[in-house]
């Protein structure tokens, strides 16, 4: 494996601290003997182009420095390739790093994990979701939660998880269930009025909301959480339980597992890892082992 590493940095992530996080991680990697170069895109499309170019030129590893947004960009470059991905979690949500048991808010520790696993060849194979040409590592959201994400992305204040909570409160004013058609693994179409549908390759989004609490990134399946029609009062009562992942016990909530999920609902936009996918209908497919992650093997799961 090549001894050079490319850091893909989102300097705006983590309230502007990701640039400093990149410097700290780079110092650890250089001390470990790696040649490190940094890439900062002018915007998301430019960052994606630069990341793909680094992979095409044979970088030994691509390291995403920031939150789930820059991880999403990096996934588009390394998914289904031989290039491994490292993550220095320095953003607001960090749900992909959290799902994989990687250090959060500690760039030196994250750099040490990357250096150690590269030298030892401890590369973990991780499943990814795919919608068309877009890859995602966490949760695909459609319905109330995607509208919350859309509103939260437009908000400039506050930062962190509080922004998501305020977006939830704002969207509650227009809460409505929508008619949705769902098909799992090519079976029969199911028609139901839903408040939201979440398709989880990983368990959480929004900085720790465990909407799909049983989801694993190494089992070849999505966990699908469907919330039927509920009132504002019920949603407010159940919402805090999502942080603990205990909402699945509510009678309006159902959980399923599938490798292929088809969704169709009028006027609904899908989001994955906080990024817009476009309006439904869409089909999500779980691709086993599509990512080579710089992380020790998960407990009880051999590396690749």
C-alpha distance (Angstrom), angle and dihedral (degrees) to the residues before:
residue distance angle dihedral
X1 . . .
X2 3.78 . .
X3 3.80 115.8 .
X4 3.79 94.1 -136.4
X5 3.80 125.2 95.2
X6 3.79 128.7 -162.8
X7 3.79 118.2 -148.1
X8 3.81 113.5 -152.9
X9 3.80 104.4 -159.0
X10 3.78 131.4 -167.3
X11 3.83 100.2 -162.5
X12 3.83 92.4 -167.7
X13 3.81 94.5 58.2
X14 3.79 121.3 105.2
X15 3.81 93.3 23.2
X16 3.78 89.0 -55.8
X17 3.81 96.2 -49.3
X18 3.82 96.9 111.8
X19 3.81 92.6 87.5
X20 3.81 90.0 58.1
X21 3.79 89.6 44.2
X22 3.80 88.9 54.6
X23 3.80 91.0 52.9
X24 3.80 92.1 50.8
X25 3.81 93.6 47.5
X26 3.81 91.3 45.7
X27 3.80 90.6 53.2
X28 3.80 91.0 54.5
X29 3.80 92.0 47.3
X30 3.82 93.5 48.1
X31 3.80 90.5 48.4
X32 3.81 86.4 54.4
X33 3.81 89.7 56.5
X34 3.79 102.7 -99.2
X35 3.78 126.8 134.6
X36 3.80 106.3 -125.6
X37 3.77 130.3 -165.4
X38 3.79 127.7 176.2
X39 3.79 129.5 -137.1
X40 3.80 123.2 -163.5
X41 3.77 117.9 -177.3
X42 3.80 123.0 -144.5
X43 3.80 87.0 -132.7
X44 3.81 137.7 -16.8
X45 3.84 96.0 -76.1
X46 3.81 91.2 47.4
X47 3.81 90.6 47.9
X48 3.81 89.3 50.7
X49 3.81 91.4 51.7
X50 3.80 92.0 49.2
X51 3.80 92.2 47.6
X52 3.80 92.4 50.4
X53 3.80 90.0 47.8
X54 3.80 91.6 52.7
X55 3.80 90.7 51.3
X56 3.81 92.2 46.5
X57 3.82 89.8 51.2
X58 3.80 90.8 56.1
X59 3.80 105.2 -104.9
X60 3.78 111.1 -178.9
X61 3.80 92.1 -129.2
X62 3.77 140.2 -6.3
X63 3.81 115.1 -137.2
X64 3.80 120.5 -163.1
X65 3.81 112.6 -148.4
X66 3.79 113.8 -166.6
X67 3.78 135.2 30.5
X68 3.77 136.3 -38.6
X69 3.81 91.3 -66.0
X70 3.79 95.0 64.7
X71 3.82 90.1 39.9
X72 3.81 87.6 56.0
X73 3.81 90.1 52.5
X74 3.80 90.7 48.7
X75 3.80 92.5 49.8
X76 3.78 89.3 58.6
X77 3.81 88.6 59.1
X78 3.81 102.3 42.3
X79 3.82 105.0 29.8
X80 3.79 113.0 119.8
X81 3.83 91.7 4.2
X82 3.80 133.6 105.8
X83 3.82 91.9 -111.8
X84 3.81 112.9 105.3
X85 3.79 123.7 -137.1
X86 3.78 126.6 -135.5
X87 3.80 123.4 -167.3
X88 3.80 127.6 -148.8
X89 3.80 99.7 -172.5
X90 3.80 106.8 -144.7
X91 3.79 103.7 139.6
X92 3.77 138.7 91.8
X93 3.80 102.8 -93.1
X94 3.82 106.4 20.2
X95 3.80 90.8 -179.8
X96 3.81 95.6 150.1
X97 3.80 92.0 53.5
X98 3.80 89.9 44.3
X99 3.81 92.0 52.5
X100 3.80 90.5 52.1
X101 3.80 95.6 47.1
X102 3.81 94.4 -114.7
X103 3.84 124.9 150.8
X104 3.81 115.3 -81.0
X105 3.80 121.2 -148.4
X106 3.80 93.2 -6.8
X107 3.82 109.3 101.8
X108 3.81 94.1 176.6
X109 3.80 91.1 55.2
X110 3.81 90.8 45.2
X111 3.80 90.3 50.6
X112 3.79 90.4 50.1
X113 3.82 91.0 52.3
X114 3.81 90.4 50.9
X115 3.80 93.3 48.0
X116 3.80 93.8 46.0
X117 3.80 95.8 47.1
X118 3.81 93.2 45.6
X119 3.78 92.0 52.3
X120 3.80 93.0 44.2
X121 3.79 94.9 42.0
X122 3.82 89.5 -124.6
X123 3.78 97.7 155.2
X124 3.79 115.9 163.1
X125 3.80 118.9 -146.8
X126 3.80 109.4 -134.0
X127 3.79 130.4 -172.4
X128 3.79 120.2 -120.7
X129 3.77 133.5 -164.1
X130 3.78 120.4 -126.3
X131 3.79 131.7 -159.1
X132 3.79 110.5 178.8
X133 3.80 104.6 -51.7
X134 3.83 94.3 -21.0
X135 3.79 122.1 99.8
X136 3.80 126.6 -158.9
X137 3.76 134.7 -174.7
X138 3.79 102.5 -167.4
X139 3.79 132.1 29.8
X140 3.79 133.7 -21.4
X141 3.80 109.4 -148.2
X142 3.79 129.1 -162.5
X143 3.79 127.8 174.1
X144 3.79 126.4 11.4
X145 3.79 93.1 0.7
X146 3.81 93.5 51.1
X147 3.81 89.8 50.7
X148 3.81 88.2 50.6
X149 3.81 90.2 50.7
X150 3.79 90.9 49.0
X151 3.80 91.7 51.1
X152 3.79 92.7 43.6
X153 3.80 91.2 52.1
X154 3.82 89.6 54.3
X155 3.81 93.6 50.2
X156 3.80 117.1 95.2
X157 3.79 94.1 -170.4
X158 2.98 140.4 80.8
X159 3.78 110.5 24.5
X160 3.78 127.2 -142.2
X161 3.78 129.6 19.0
X162 3.81 92.7 -27.5
X163 3.79 89.2 69.8
X164 3.80 89.9 59.2
X165 3.81 91.5 47.7
X166 3.80 91.7 51.9
X167 3.80 90.7 47.8
X168 3.81 88.4 54.0
X169 3.79 90.8 52.9
X170 3.81 91.9 48.9
X171 3.81 93.7 48.9
X172 3.79 92.0 49.1
X173 3.80 88.5 73.7
X174 3.79 89.5 67.6
X175 3.81 97.7 34.7
X176 3.77 113.0 156.0
X177 3.76 138.2 152.7
X178 3.80 117.6 -123.4
X179 3.81 130.0 -153.1
X180 3.78 108.1 -103.4
X181 3.79 135.7 -176.7
X182 3.80 115.9 -149.4
X183 3.78 129.4 -175.3
X184 3.80 124.5 -177.5
X185 3.80 122.7 -158.6
X186 3.78 93.4 -18.5
X187 3.80 94.5 -57.8
X188 3.77 128.3 130.7
X189 3.79 119.1 -42.5
X190 3.79 112.4 -108.4
X191 3.80 118.6 -152.7
X192 3.79 117.2 -156.3
X193 3.79 140.7 149.6
X194 3.80 104.6 -112.4
X195 3.77 136.7 -171.5
X196 3.78 90.2 -162.6
X197 3.78 144.7 -18.0
X198 3.81 122.3 -151.6
X199 3.81 122.4 -168.3
X200 3.79 107.9 -163.0
X201 3.77 127.8 -160.9
X202 3.81 83.3 163.2
X203 3.81 127.1 26.4
X204 3.80 104.7 -113.5
X205 3.78 148.6 40.8
X206 3.78 135.8 173.1
X207 3.81 92.7 49.3
X208 3.80 99.5 -53.2
X209 3.81 107.4 -15.4
X210 3.81 99.9 145.3
X211 3.80 96.9 -150.5
X212 3.83 92.0 152.8
X213 3.81 99.3 30.4
X214 3.81 97.2 172.4
X215 3.80 96.3 50.3
X216 3.80 117.3 125.3
X217 3.78 126.5 -167.7
X218 3.80 94.2 -140.7
X219 3.82 107.8 48.6
X220 3.82 101.8 80.8
X221 3.80 93.0 -119.9
X222 3.79 140.0 95.3
X223 3.78 121.6 -130.4
X224 3.81 106.6 -136.1
X225 3.81 120.0 -157.5
X226 3.81 117.2 -166.7
X227 3.80 120.8 -169.8
X228 3.78 112.2 -164.9
X229 3.78 127.9 -154.9
X230 3.81 111.3 -43.1
X231 3.78 136.7 165.1
X232 3.79 124.9 -112.0
X233 3.79 89.3 -108.1
X234 3.80 92.2 53.4
X235 3.78 93.3 46.7
X236 3.80 91.3 50.1
X237 3.79 90.3 50.0
X238 3.80 95.0 47.2
X239 3.82 98.5 38.5
X240 3.85 96.5 81.2
X241 3.81 88.8 54.7
X242 3.81 90.1 64.1
X243 3.82 89.9 73.0
X244 3.82 88.1 60.8
X245 3.80 95.1 37.8
X246 3.82 91.7 -123.3
X247 3.81 96.3 119.9
X248 3.82 92.3 93.2
X249 3.81 88.8 81.4
X250 3.82 91.8 66.2
X251 3.83 113.0 105.0
X252 3.82 92.3 -128.5
X253 3.82 90.6 58.1
X254 3.79 125.2 78.3
X255 3.79 129.2 -177.8
X256 3.78 128.4 -152.1
X257 3.81 139.3 170.9
X258 3.78 125.7 -138.6
X259 3.79 142.5 146.2
X260 3.82 93.7 -140.5
X261 3.80 125.1 38.7
X262 3.80 125.7 -175.2
X263 3.81 119.1 -166.6
X264 3.78 131.2 -175.8
X265 3.80 125.9 174.7
X266 3.81 131.3 146.6
X267 3.79 118.2 -106.7
X268 3.80 95.0 2.9
X269 3.80 124.9 128.7
X270 3.78 120.9 -155.2
X271 3.80 121.7 -134.9
X272 3.80 127.1 -168.5
X273 3.81 123.2 -170.1
X274 3.80 86.1 -7.9
X275 3.81 93.7 -58.6
X276 3.84 124.2 113.4
X277 3.80 117.7 -106.8
X278 3.79 96.3 -177.9
X279 3.80 133.9 -108.0
X280 3.77 123.1 -33.8
X281 3.01 140.9 -74.6
X282 3.79 96.9 84.2
X283 3.77 139.4 148.0
X284 3.80 122.9 -140.9
X285 3.80 121.4 -161.4
X286 3.79 126.7 -168.8
X287 3.82 109.9 -134.5
X288 3.82 110.0 -160.4
X289 3.79 116.3 -132.9
X290 3.81 94.0 -4.3
X291 3.82 92.1 142.8
X292 3.79 128.4 60.7
X293 3.81 101.1 -152.1
X294 3.79 124.9 -165.0
X295 3.78 96.3 -128.4
X296 3.79 136.1 105.0
X297 3.80 114.0 -92.7
X298 3.79 114.1 -82.3
X299 3.81 113.7 -103.4
X300 3.78 108.6 -77.0
X301 3.81 93.1 5.2
X302 3.81 119.5 103.3
X303 3.78 119.4 -131.9
X304 3.78 124.4 -120.8
